[in-house]
Amino acid sequence: PHDSAGSRQNQSRELAETQTKYLMAERFPRDEVGAMDRILNAFSRRTLAEKAQYQFARGGSDIAGPSIRAAEAIAQQWGNMDSGWRELQRGVDAGGVPYSEVEAFCVDLQSRNSKRLTFIVRHWRDTKQGGYKLKDERDIYELCANQAQRRLRACILASVPGDVTEAAMQQADATLKASADTSPEAMAKMVDAFSAFHVTKEQIEKRIQRRLDAITPAQVVSLKRIYASLRDDMSTPAEWFEAGDAAPPAG
């Protein structure tokens, strides 16, 4: 880009804002005990606990971890953190497909530690009938934002102490188990939520090996983690649910 008075002014403003953030973090350091209490209180809310963990299958075993929503909540309550993502530049690859170079970052303003991940997002969407280039700016932005979420989550979790994250996940588990709703209304909402991924009630019952009216709180928690994994594109429905129409007997 051409150097201009406007670009120099923007650079000066960004530099001043960054310096101010570091100075404020130095003047008002985080209270780790108070921050930990706020994090545990946040994950005591059922609405956040339901979105706090994802789950996916790998090597025949189920793996669970903090979701991007959990990472964002932890960073907010931990304090003196600056995180996000930005598009650095655009180009065209060897195949003639435009791409964006994107950076996800998280900076601990107090300790001066930073974690940055740079990656390429092709402006391309695959379909069953074949792929096509993205031209609409909204579609390009949504694609970049979706790809950036996983990297942003990794940056935040790398900047927050591991024991803080573990305590938050334990609190989320306790909240879910204490508030797991197995009522017919709640199960109907869950079936409706999974239908967005073309997962039927029969497939859900086949996975849990019982009818929904006999589901246990622990199974509700597991299904909510699977739903979070599907929603965040961490896995696909085929990894969790088998095709079949026959529902199993009540467990």
N, C-alpha and C positions, 0 to 999 in steps of 0.2 A: 504494500500500500504506500501511496505517496505521503511523504512527511508534510504535515500542514499544521497551521496554528491550532485547529480544532483537535487534531490527534495529540499534539503535545499537551494541550490543556487537559484532555482526558487522562493522559498518562500521569500528569501532575496530581490530578484529583484522586486517581486510584492510589498513587503512592502516599498521599496525605491520609487517605482513609485507612490504608494498611498500617501506617505508623500509629495512627490513633488507636486502632484495635490492639496493637501490641502494648502501647502505653497504658490503656485501660486495664488490660489483663495483668500488667505488672502492678498497677495501683490497687486493683481489687482482685487479688488471687482467690481461687476457688476454695470454698470450705468443703473438703472432701467428705467429712461426716454428714454435713447438711445435704450435699449433692447426692450421697448414697441414699439418704432417707427419702429425698424427692424421687429418685429413680424407683425405689421399692414402692412408694405410694402410687407412682404412675402406673406400674405394672399390676397394681391391685385393682385397677379398673378392668372390668370384663371386656369392654370394647377394644382396649389395647391388647389385652392378653390374648384375645382370639386371633389377632393379626401378628403376634409377636414372633412366631416360629414357623418355619417351613419344614417340609419333610420330603425326601426323595430317595429313590432306590438306587443302590450302587453295589455291584458285586454280590447280589443276593441278600443284602442287608439294608435296613432303613437308616438313613442319616438325617438328623434334625439339626437346625441351627437358627440363629437370630435372623429375622427378615429385615428388609430395608426399613420398614416402619419401626421395628424395634431399635435398629441402629440410630435412626433419626431421633427417637425419643430419648435414648441414652445420651446422645450428644447434646441435646437441648438441656437436659437436666444436669449433666456433668459440668457444663459451663466453660466459657473461654475457648470455644471451639469454632472454627470457621470451615465449613464444608460445602461442597456443591460440585457442579460440572460446567464445562464451557466448551464451545466449539472453537477450535484454534484456527483452522483453515479448511479450505475445500480444494479438491483436485479431481482428476480423472485418471482411472487406472488403465492398465494395458488393454483391457477388454472394452474400453470406451464407456465404462459405468462411472458416474460421478461418485465421489465419496467425501466424507467429512472426517477430519482428524479431531478427536474429542479427548478432553482431559477431565478425569474425575480426581478430586483432591479433598484432603482433610488436614487441617493445620491446628495443632495445639498451640494457641497463642501464648500460653503461659510457659510451657517447656521448650517452645521453639521447634518442636518436632513436627515433621510434615510427611505425608504419604501421598504420592501422586501416581496415577496410572494413565497412560496415553494409549489410545487404541483407534482403530479405523472402523468406520461404519459406512458400508456401501449403500448407496441410495437404490436399493433393489429389494423387491418383495417377491418371494417364492409362492406359487400357488400350484394346485394340482394340475392345472392346464398349462403351467409354465410360468416363468418369472417375467417381471417387467420393471422398467425404471420408474422411480418416483420423481414426479415433477412438482407436485403441490408442496409448498413450504410447510404447511401444517403436517402433512404426512412425514416429511423429512424430520421435522422437529420431534414428533412423537416417536419415530424410530430411534433417533439419537437418545432421547430421554429414556426410552425403554432399555436400550443397551447400556446406558450410563448407570442405571440403578444398581446393578450387581457390582460394578466397580466402585461406586460410591459407598455401598455397604462394606466392601472389603477395606476401603480406606479408613472409614470410621472405626471399624472393629480393630484395625491395626493401631489406631491412635488411642483407644480407650483401654485401660488395664483389663486383662482377661478376667480377673476375679470379679470385677464390677459387672461384666457381661454375664458371667455365670450366675451371680446372685440375682440379676434381673430375670434370667430365664427360669430359675427356680421359683421366683415369686410368680411369674406368669403361669407355671405349671400348677402351683398351689391355687391360684385364682381360678383357673379353668376347672380343676377338679372339684373345687368347692361350689362353683356356679354352673356346672354342666347341666344344661337343660335337655331332658329326654322326653319332654312332652310331645304329643302328636303335632301341635302347632309348630314347635321348633324343628321337628323332623321334616315337616312339610316345607319349611323355609330352606332347610339344608338340601333337600332334593331339588328344589327350584334353583338354588345357587349352583349346584353341580350340573344342572341341565344346560347351563351356558357353555359347558365343555362337552356336551353331548353324552353325558353320563346319566344312565337311567337309575331308577330306584332299584330295579332288579340287580344291576351291577353292584350297587352299594351293598345290598343285602348279601350278595354272593361273596363280597370281600370280607365282611364282618361275620359271615357264617351264621347269620340269624336274621330274623325279621326286624324291621326298624322299631316296632313296638316293644322289642325285648333288648334294645341296645343298652350298653353300659356306659357310665360317664367316661371311663377311660377310652372307649371306642369313639365317643363323641369328640374328645380331645384329639385323637389320632386323625379323624376325618377332617377336622378343622385345619390341622397342619397340612394335610394333603391338599386341601382347597387353597391354602395360602401358597403352596408350592406351585399349583397350576396357575393361580392368578399372577404370580411373579415370573412365570415362564421358567421355573427351575426344573420342571419335569413335564411329561405329557400324560394324558389320561391312560394311554396304553400301558404305561409303566405300573399302573396301580389297579386297573380294572380289566377283567376278562369279559369277553363277549359271551352272552348267554341270556336266556329269557326265563329259565326256571329259578324261582326263588327258593332258598333253603328253608327248612322248618325252623320254628322258633327255638332259640337256644335256651 
